[in-house]
């Protein structure tokens, strides 16, 4: 898989195996692990920028995405993403 880029749209399957399109909103690396911040394309199109739900996925060495498995890891990634977004404003 090629390197993921901000703005890229791809399809993932949710917990009910329903396919959803998501857009990459940001990329970050924490402790040598890559993560992407994504949101559902439908939500982005219908809501303002501040009203969308953002979630994070881990990128493995092959460029494949997987869910973040622990609350601690999610909190770490979420805080780093928020700090990154504040720096850009």
Order of alpha helices (4+ residues) and beta strands (2+ residues): beta-beta-beta-alpha-beta-beta-alpha
